[in-house]
């Protein structure tokens, strides 16, 4: 199953290619040993801990959610890069 239908217009194809290029950059950085260790550390301290702490303000909770979201975005991009480009282009 293709990630993008064959009848995708040129603009969608170009947008997909740009997003894929960004995903490949994530893979270049976070598929190294140091990158894997750093990402694992960020997951432990930013994702797998409670976002909201007792007596926190909404602002503080929002900051922590934003930090966790960055890690989730990195994971998303790594998965996107792993799936590959359906057109075989680099």
Backbone bond lengths (Angstrom), bond angles and torsions (degrees), N, CA, C in turn:
res aa  C-N    CA-C-N  psi(-1)  N-CA   C-N-CA  omega(-1)  CA-C   N-CA-C  phi
1 X - - - 1.452 - - 1.527 108.72 -
2 X 1.320 116.01 128.74 1.457 120.60 179.25 1.519 110.66 -76.17
3 X 1.327 115.90 148.51 1.457 120.88 175.41 1.524 110.46 -72.81
4 X 1.326 116.85 -32.31 1.460 123.27 -178.48 1.531 107.80 -124.21
5 X 1.333 118.67 130.60 1.467 119.42 178.01 1.523 111.74 -62.89
6 X 1.333 115.66 151.26 1.462 120.42 -177.81 1.518 112.82 -61.77
7 X 1.333 117.89 -30.55 1.460 120.74 -177.47 1.528 113.55 -85.67
8 X 1.314 117.75 17.84 1.462 122.48 178.76 1.522 109.44 -63.88
9 X 1.333 115.93 135.25 1.462 118.26 -178.87 1.529 111.03 -73.15
10 X 1.316 115.08 167.26 1.468 121.65 -173.00 1.534 111.94 -60.91
11 X 1.341 117.84 -38.48 1.467 120.40 -178.62 1.523 111.09 -66.91
12 X 1.325 117.33 -42.12 1.457 119.96 177.78 1.523 110.31 -63.98
13 X 1.318 116.13 -40.23 1.460 120.68 179.64 1.529 110.37 -63.60
14 X 1.331 115.97 -42.31 1.470 120.08 178.69 1.528 110.99 -65.01
15 X 1.334 117.31 -42.39 1.466 120.90 178.14 1.521 110.83 -62.44
16 X 1.338 116.53 -41.65 1.449 120.44 179.01 1.528 109.82 -62.77
17 X 1.323 116.77 -42.87 1.463 121.03 -179.49 1.531 111.02 -61.72
18 X 1.327 116.97 -39.86 1.470 120.25 177.92 1.524 110.94 -64.81
19 X 1.338 116.14 -43.88 1.464 119.73 179.02 1.526 110.74 -64.34
20 X 1.327 116.42 -38.62 1.452 120.12 179.47 1.531 111.21 -66.34
21 X 1.331 117.19 -37.09 1.468 120.91 177.92 1.533 110.27 -62.42
22 X 1.327 116.74 -40.09 1.471 120.37 176.80 1.527 110.16 -65.15
23 X 1.327 116.72 -41.54 1.470 120.40 178.77 1.527 110.89 -61.87
24 X 1.328 116.75 -39.56 1.467 119.90 177.80 1.524 111.59 -63.62
25 X 1.341 116.85 -35.86 1.466 119.39 176.80 1.528 110.65 -63.49
26 X 1.333 116.44 -41.16 1.470 119.88 175.90 1.528 109.68 -58.11
27 X 1.330 116.41 -44.85 1.467 120.32 -178.93 1.529 110.75 -63.62
28 X 1.328 117.19 -40.33 1.469 120.22 179.16 1.533 111.29 -59.67
29 X 1.323 116.26 -36.26 1.463 120.51 -178.38 1.527 111.79 -83.32
30 X 1.334 116.68 -49.67 1.461 120.02 -169.11 1.526 114.47 -92.25
31 X 1.314 119.07 -0.18 1.459 120.77 173.29 1.526 112.33 -94.85
32 X 1.334 117.55 5.76 1.461 121.33 172.26 1.532 107.64 -84.42
33 X 1.317 116.87 163.92 1.471 119.59 178.36 1.527 111.01 -59.12
34 X 1.327 116.08 -46.03 1.470 119.58 -179.96 1.526 110.75 -63.89
35 X 1.312 117.13 -40.89 1.456 121.03 178.89 1.516 112.27 -63.95
36 X 1.330 116.47 -41.12 1.469 120.42 177.86 1.527 110.79 -63.55
37 X 1.329 116.43 -42.15 1.464 120.28 179.12 1.523 111.27 -64.62
38 X 1.330 116.45 -43.68 1.463 120.58 179.54 1.524 110.81 -63.46
39 X 1.326 117.42 -44.58 1.455 120.58 179.91 1.534 111.02 -64.15
40 X 1.305 117.34 -40.10 1.469 120.65 177.02 1.534 110.28 -62.52
41 X 1.331 116.53 -41.06 1.471 120.53 177.58 1.526 110.35 -62.63
42 X 1.330 117.38 -47.50 1.472 121.12 179.70 1.524 110.84 -60.54
43 X 1.339 117.05 -38.82 1.460 119.03 178.02 1.527 110.63 -62.57
44 X 1.324 116.62 -42.72 1.470 120.17 179.64 1.529 111.62 -63.20
45 X 1.330 117.53 -45.61 1.468 119.67 -172.20 1.530 113.79 -92.29
46 X 1.325 118.25 -19.50 1.467 119.56 -176.04 1.525 114.20 -113.96
47 X 1.328 117.57 -27.10 1.462 119.52 -175.58 1.520 112.10 -105.06
48 X 1.322 116.87 -46.50 1.460 120.45 -171.92 1.521 114.27 -86.47
49 X 1.299 117.58 10.85 1.467 120.33 174.27 1.530 108.03 -106.95
50 X 1.320 117.31 158.18 1.469 119.24 178.90 1.534 110.95 -60.25
51 X 1.314 115.58 135.58 1.464 120.76 178.98 1.532 109.84 -72.63
52 X 1.315 116.12 -45.26 1.457 120.75 -177.41 1.529 109.06 -101.03
53 X 1.313 115.37 127.19 1.465 123.28 177.91 1.532 108.36 -107.00
54 X 1.338 117.06 154.54 1.470 118.69 176.06 1.528 110.80 -55.20
55 X 1.290 115.72 138.92 1.478 124.00 177.69 1.521 113.71 69.69
56 X 1.328 118.76 11.10 1.465 121.18 176.47 1.525 110.84 -72.95
57 X 1.302 114.92 151.52 1.461 119.83 169.77 1.526 108.27 -85.15
58 X 1.312 116.75 164.89 1.457 120.62 175.38 1.526 110.02 -62.88
59 X 1.317 116.57 -33.51 1.461 121.05 178.70 1.525 110.94 -61.75
60 X 1.328 117.13 -47.44 1.467 121.31 -179.83 1.522 110.54 -63.10
61 X 1.327 116.93 -41.70 1.462 120.22 178.21 1.527 110.56 -64.30
62 X 1.314 116.31 -38.39 1.465 120.50 178.19 1.520 112.15 -64.30
63 X 1.306 116.86 -39.47 1.468 120.97 177.50 1.523 109.87 -62.10
64 X 1.329 117.11 -47.26 1.473 120.05 -179.71 1.523 111.52 -65.00
65 X 1.327 117.13 -38.11 1.474 119.32 177.27 1.522 110.18 -63.82
66 X 1.323 117.21 -39.04 1.465 120.70 177.27 1.519 112.01 -63.24
67 X 1.320 116.94 -40.69 1.466 120.54 177.30 1.537 110.48 -62.37
68 X 1.322 116.23 -44.99 1.465 120.21 179.75 1.527 110.46 -64.91
69 X 1.329 116.84 -36.68 1.461 120.43 -179.08 1.531 111.63 -65.20
70 X 1.306 117.68 -35.80 1.476 120.64 176.84 1.528 109.74 -59.10
71 X 1.322 117.21 -44.20 1.464 121.15 179.70 1.525 109.96 -64.38
72 X 1.340 116.75 -41.64 1.469 119.67 177.66 1.529 111.29 -63.62
73 X 1.327 117.95 -37.16 1.460 121.37 177.45 1.527 111.21 -65.13
74 X 1.317 116.84 -39.49 1.461 120.56 176.67 1.521 109.57 -61.05
75 X 1.331 117.14 -46.93 1.473 121.16 178.23 1.525 111.11 -59.69
76 X 1.329 117.19 -42.32 1.463 121.48 177.97 1.530 110.34 -59.23
77 X 1.327 116.83 -46.50 1.462 120.80 -179.03 1.523 111.88 -65.73
78 X 1.311 117.84 -36.60 1.467 120.36 176.73 1.531 110.45 -63.90
79 X 1.319 116.38 -40.82 1.462 120.31 177.84 1.530 110.43 -66.44
80 X 1.309 117.27 -42.32 1.463 122.95 178.35 1.526 110.09 -59.87
81 X 1.324 117.38 -44.94 1.471 121.24 179.46 1.529 110.98 -65.73
82 X 1.320 117.12 -37.17 1.469 121.47 -179.14 1.529 111.65 -65.63
83 X 1.315 117.05 -35.96 1.470 121.04 -178.56 1.523 111.45 -67.45
84 X 1.313 116.88 -29.13 1.454 120.33 175.41 1.520 114.45 87.69
85 X 1.295 112.64 167.07 1.460 122.18 -178.48 1.529 109.39 -84.75
86 X 1.338 118.32 121.36 1.468 119.22 -176.67 1.519 114.15 -66.47
87 X 1.341 118.32 -15.77 1.457 120.62 178.97 1.525 112.00 -95.10
88 X 1.316 117.78 -5.63 1.451 121.17 179.86 1.516 113.81 76.60
89 X 1.321 116.49 11.55 1.471 120.22 179.74 1.515 108.96 -90.50
90 X 1.323 116.68 157.03 1.462 120.49 176.40 1.488 110.69 -109.63
